[in-house]
Structure formats: C-alpha cells, structure tokens
Amino acid sequence: MNIFLKTGHKLLVTVAAIIVLAIAMTPVTAETVLITGSNSGIGLEFAKQYAAKGWTVIATHRREQTPETLQALAEQYKNVRPERLDVSNLADVDALAAKLKGTPIDVLINNAGIAEIGEFKGIGNNVDQAFGTLNYEHFETMMAVNVRGPIKVAEAFYENVKASQQKKIIAISSASGIVSTPQRGGMYWYGMNKAALNKLMVTLAADVKKDGVSVAMFHPGGVRVEKFAELDFPGMVEPKDSIGGMIKVIDGLTVETTGRFWSHTGGTMPW
C-alpha cells in the first residue's frame, strides 16, 4: 500500500509538471489593439467594444491627464491601458513607440482626427472651410492630425504590427474624401484631408503587403456621437452599430483584400 501511494504521488507530480510545462510553451494569443483618439466618439466606442471582447486595448488620448472616460473604462476593464499621444506631435509618437517597443499590436487603428476647428455649427456651416473665407492656419493643423499623423503612427509602430498575429493597419476615413462622385460644396479642408488619407493608405498597402500586413480605410457613416448626437438626417447610425460593423470587417481582413475603402456595413466604397 505504501509503495502504491508513493508511486501514485510521483505520477501525480510528473503529470502536474508536464501540464505546467505545456502551459508555459503555449504561445500567447491574446490580441492587442492600439486606438488613437480613443477618449471620445468613435475611438471610445472602439475601445469599449474591443475591451468587452477581451483584447488588450492601448487607448490613446492627447490630454495632459487621462480623461474621465478612459479612467472609467480602465476601471471597468483591467485590459484597458490609457496612454498619452498627440498624433500631430512627431516626438510624442516616437516616445510612445519607444515605450511600447517589443509589444505586438494586432490591429492599429488610426482614428484621431479633426472635422473642424472651433464651435460646431452644423455640417457644411463652417466658414473657415468655405471658399472665400478659408482659414489656412486651420488647414495646417488639420493636415498634421488627419494625414501626417496616421502615416507617422503607422511607420512608428510598424515593427509592433509585424510582430503580431493579425498584422492590420486601419484608418478611419470618410465619404467626404470621395473624388469619383459629385460632392456638396464646403468642408474643403476635411474633404481634402480624407482624400489624401485614402491615397496614403493605398500606397502603404502596396508597400507592406510583402510582410503580410493588411491595410484598410473605413467610412463609419454619420455616427451619432457627441457633437452629432442631436443631428437627425438620413443615414445617421448609432455608435455601437457603426463600430460593431467595422470590427466585423476588420476581423475578416486579409492581405488579399488590402488597400480597400470599406463601409461600416461591410461593402466597399468608391473613391
């Protein structure tokens, strides 16, 4: 009996050791997403939905202190990591990239953007983006955030993306950047920014395809967030539906579909 107990004990210890070794050798498959401009609007909804899916969420913002929205989200989900990042500041981007060196990022979402500067008076009612009263200082600021920012972020975090399992770079664009169909007047800077963003992302897609990295742009629709919450016109969509739809498309992206401009509903957009 004593011999059996001793033998059985040794067997249990051996089995336990094998299990521990197997767990240690199992590759870590937890996905990570980095989202720029994630303290409000579309970015915040992305952070909420990815956090709920169990992803590690690197949620960036440009404030000096962590915004209350991200503090609350980080308290709710321990997998949310707020980080400061002003995408228009090249040194800021390099600093966060250095801090995250060696951290695989499965999905990099370039969401931070500016539609207009100053008081929101309704779509198309901004005189700073109207012909005859264009504000050229605003143009410089918006280009730095909406166009230079995304390509700088993509370049700075490229090794992180390459080291991941999914290898995806996303940009939140807009139908305002479409040049192949007639558009309404006004919103000069925003429309130009989004057209430029689409072009640079298509160019990026061609350069990184060899590394198995897929690139996509999205038109999220007229998302009912913050400043647009009270607007009521055809095509408005709730944040959970827009972002939920985009996440479904992102999940299915491959290098074979790289460089496409998608709608949140899953179809492709002309541009």
C-alpha positions in Angstrom: 0.0 0.0 0.0 2.8 2.4 0.9 4.6 1.6 -2.3 1.4 2.3 -4.3 0.9 5.7 -2.6 4.5 6.7 -3.2 4.2 5.6 -6.8 0.9 7.4 -7.3 2.3 10.5 -5.7 5.3 10.5 -8.1 2.9 10.0 -11.0 0.7 13.0 -10.0 3.8 15.2 -9.6 5.0 14.1 -13.0 1.7 14.8 -14.7 1.5 18.2 -13.0 4.9 19.1 -14.2 4.0 18.2 -17.7 0.9 20.3 -17.6 2.9 23.3 -16.3 5.5 22.9 -19.0 2.8 22.6 -21.7 1.1 25.8 -20.4 4.5 27.6 -20.4 5.2 26.5 -24.0 1.7 27.6 -25.3 2.0 30.7 -27.5 0.3 33.8 -26.1 -2.6 34.5 -28.4 -4.3 37.4 -26.6 -4.9 40.2 -29.2 -3.9 43.8 -28.8 -5.3 46.9 -30.4 -3.9 50.4 -30.3 -6.5 53.1 -31.0 -5.7 56.8 -31.4 -8.1 59.4 -30.2 -9.9 57.0 -28.0 -11.2 59.2 -25.2 -14.4 60.2 -27.1 -16.6 59.5 -30.1 -15.7 56.6 -32.5 -12.4 55.9 -30.8 -14.0 55.5 -27.4 -16.6 53.1 -28.8 -13.8 51.1 -30.4 -12.1 50.9 -27.1 -15.3 49.8 -25.3 -16.1 47.0 -27.8 -12.6 45.6 -28.0 -12.3 45.7 -24.2 -15.5 43.7 -24.0 -14.1 41.2 -26.4 -11.2 40.6 -24.0 -8.5 42.3 -26.1 -5.7 44.3 -24.6 -6.7 47.9 -25.5 -4.0 50.6 -25.7 -6.3 53.6 -25.7 -4.5 56.8 -26.5 -5.5 60.4 -26.0 -3.8 63.8 -26.3 -4.8 65.3 -22.9 -2.3 66.1 -20.1 -4.3 63.9 -17.7 -6.2 60.7 -18.5 -9.7 61.7 -19.5 -12.5 60.6 -17.2 -14.0 58.4 -20.0 -10.8 56.3 -20.2 -10.3 56.3 -16.5 -13.8 54.8 -16.1 -13.2 52.3 -18.9 -9.8 51.2 -17.3 -11.6 50.7 -14.0 -14.2 48.5 -15.7 -11.8 46.5 -17.8 -8.3 45.7 -16.5 -7.2 45.0 -20.1 -7.5 48.8 -21.0 -4.3 50.7 -20.9 -4.6 54.5 -21.4 -1.6 56.2 -23.0 -1.0 59.8 -23.9 -0.4 60.5 -27.6 -0.8 63.6 -29.7 -0.6 62.3 -33.3 0.3 65.7 -34.6 3.5 65.8 -32.4 6.2 63.7 -34.0 8.2 63.5 -30.8 5.1 62.2 -28.9 4.6 59.4 -31.5 8.3 58.4 -31.2 8.2 58.4 -27.4 5.2 56.1 -27.2 6.7 53.8 -29.9 9.8 53.6 -27.8 7.8 52.8 -24.7 5.9 50.0 -26.5 8.9 48.6 -28.2 8.6 44.8 -28.4 4.8 44.8 -27.8 2.9 43.1 -30.6 0.0 45.2 -31.9 -2.5 43.1 -33.9 -4.7 46.0 -35.0 -3.5 49.6 -35.2 -6.5 52.0 -35.6 -5.7 55.5 -36.8 -8.9 57.1 -35.5 -7.7 60.5 -34.2 -9.0 63.3 -36.4 -10.4 66.8 -36.7 -13.5 67.5 -38.8 -13.5 71.2 -38.0 -11.9 73.7 -35.5 -13.9 75.9 -33.3 -17.6 75.9 -32.5 -19.6 73.2 -34.3 -22.5 75.0 -36.2 -23.6 72.0 -38.3 -22.2 70.1 -41.2 -21.2 72.4 -44.0 -21.7 75.6 -42.0 -18.1 76.3 -41.0 -16.9 79.5 -42.8 -13.3 78.5 -42.1 -13.7 75.7 -44.6 -15.8 77.7 -47.1 -14.5 79.2 -50.3 -13.8 82.9 -49.9 -13.2 82.7 -46.1 -10.8 79.7 -45.9 -8.7 79.6 -42.8 -5.2 78.4 -43.9 -3.9 78.0 -40.4 -6.7 75.5 -39.7 -5.6 73.7 -42.9 -2.1 73.2 -41.5 -3.4 71.9 -38.2 -5.9 69.5 -39.8 -3.3 68.1 -42.2 -0.9 67.4 -39.3 -3.6 65.5 -37.4 -5.6 63.8 -40.2 -2.9 63.0 -42.8 0.6 63.3 -41.4 -0.5 61.7 -38.1 -1.8 58.4 -39.4 1.3 57.7 -41.6 3.7 58.7 -38.8 1.8 56.4 -36.4 1.8 53.6 -39.0 5.6 54.0 -39.5 6.5 54.3 -35.8 4.5 51.2 -34.8 5.2 49.1 -37.8 7.5 46.7 -36.1 4.9 46.1 -33.4 2.3 45.3 -36.1 4.7 43.0 -37.9 5.4 41.1 -34.7 1.7 40.4 -34.1 -0.6 37.6 -35.3 -3.2 39.6 -37.2 -1.0 42.4 -38.7 -3.6 45.0 -39.6 -3.4 48.8 -40.0 -6.7 50.7 -40.2 -7.6 54.3 -40.9 -11.0 55.9 -40.2 -11.7 57.9 -43.3 -15.0 59.4 -44.6 -17.2 59.6 -47.7 -16.2 63.3 -47.7 -12.9 62.2 -49.3 -14.5 60.5 -52.3 -13.5 62.3 -55.6 -15.2 60.0 -58.1 -18.7 61.1 -57.4 -20.2 64.6 -57.2 -19.9 66.2 -53.7 -21.5 69.1 -52.0 -19.6 72.4 -51.6 -17.8 73.5 -48.4 -15.8 71.5 -45.9 -12.7 72.0 -48.1 -10.0 71.0 -45.6 -11.8 68.0 -44.2 -12.6 66.6 -47.7 -9.1 67.2 -48.9 -7.7 65.5 -45.8 -9.7 62.4 -46.2 -8.9 62.1 -49.9 -5.2 62.4 -49.0 -5.6 59.9 -46.2 -7.1 57.3 -48.6 -4.3 57.8 -51.1 -1.5 57.4 -48.5 -3.2 54.3 -47.1 -3.5 52.7 -50.5 0.2 53.5 -51.1 1.1 52.0 -47.7 -0.9 48.9 -48.5 1.3 48.3 -51.6 4.5 48.7 -49.6 3.6 46.4 -46.6 1.8 43.6 -48.4 5.0 41.7 -48.7 5.2 41.5 -44.9 1.7 40.0 -44.7 0.3 43.3 -43.3 -3.2 44.3 -44.4 -4.4 47.9 -44.7 -7.9 49.2 -44.8 -9.8 52.6 -44.7 -13.4 52.9 -43.4 -16.3 55.2 -43.9 -18.0 54.9 -40.5 -21.2 56.6 -41.6 -22.9 59.5 -39.8 -22.2 58.3 -36.3 -24.3 59.7 -33.6 -21.5 60.7 -31.2 -21.1 63.8 -29.0 -21.4 66.8 -31.3 -23.6 64.9 -33.8 -25.8 63.4 -31.1 -28.7 65.8 -31.8 -28.5 65.7 -35.6 -31.2 63.9 -37.4 -30.8 63.3 -41.1 -30.9 60.1 -43.3 -28.0 57.7 -42.8 -27.3 58.5 -39.1 -26.1 55.4 -37.2 -25.6 54.6 -33.6 -22.0 54.2 -32.4 -22.5 50.5 -31.3 -23.7 49.6 -34.8 -21.1 51.5 -36.8 -18.2 50.4 -34.7 -19.6 46.9 -34.3 -19.9 46.6 -38.1 -16.3 47.9 -38.7 -14.9 45.4 -36.2 -16.6 42.6 -38.1 -14.9 43.7 -41.3 -11.6 44.1 -39.6 -11.8 40.6 -38.2 -12.1 39.3 -41.8 -9.4 41.4 -43.4 -6.6 39.6 -45.3 -3.7 40.7 -47.5 -5.9 39.7 -50.5 -8.3 42.4 -49.6 -5.7 45.0 -48.6 -6.0 48.6 -49.6 -9.8 48.7 -49.9 -12.1 51.5 -48.7 -14.9 49.9 -46.7 -18.3 50.9 -45.3 -19.2 50.0 -41.8 -21.9 47.8 -43.3 -19.3 45.6 -45.0 -19.4 46.8 -48.5 -16.7 48.7 -50.4 -16.8 52.4 -51.1 -15.9 54.3 -54.3 -13.2 56.9 -54.0 
